[in-house]
Amino acid sequence: MRRQSAVSDLFNGLSKDEIKGIAIHPLRNDGTSYWTEETIRQEAFAHMFECQFDELRYAEMRKYFPRALSEFEKIMKGL
């Protein structure tokens, strides 16, 4: 689970809850989706930051989101 939980989480958000993998966010108390454009960006940033410290997670992020990860790395180098 550790290896693919970030990718699973992002696929769940990007698919508007259609893809349900090993890691998802439950619906909010009012029955609406956790996912918005803002939460997708926030979760992607958090997962990409986190994967910088874990080779397995980094490899999965690079496999499924290579352009987004590359952009994230450019942002981080610019800080």
Buried (B, 14 or more C-beta within 10 A) or exposed (E): EEBBBBBBBBBBBBEEBEEEBEBBBEEEEEEEBBBEEEEBEEBBBEBBEBBBEBEEBBEBBEEBBEEBBEEBEEEEEEE
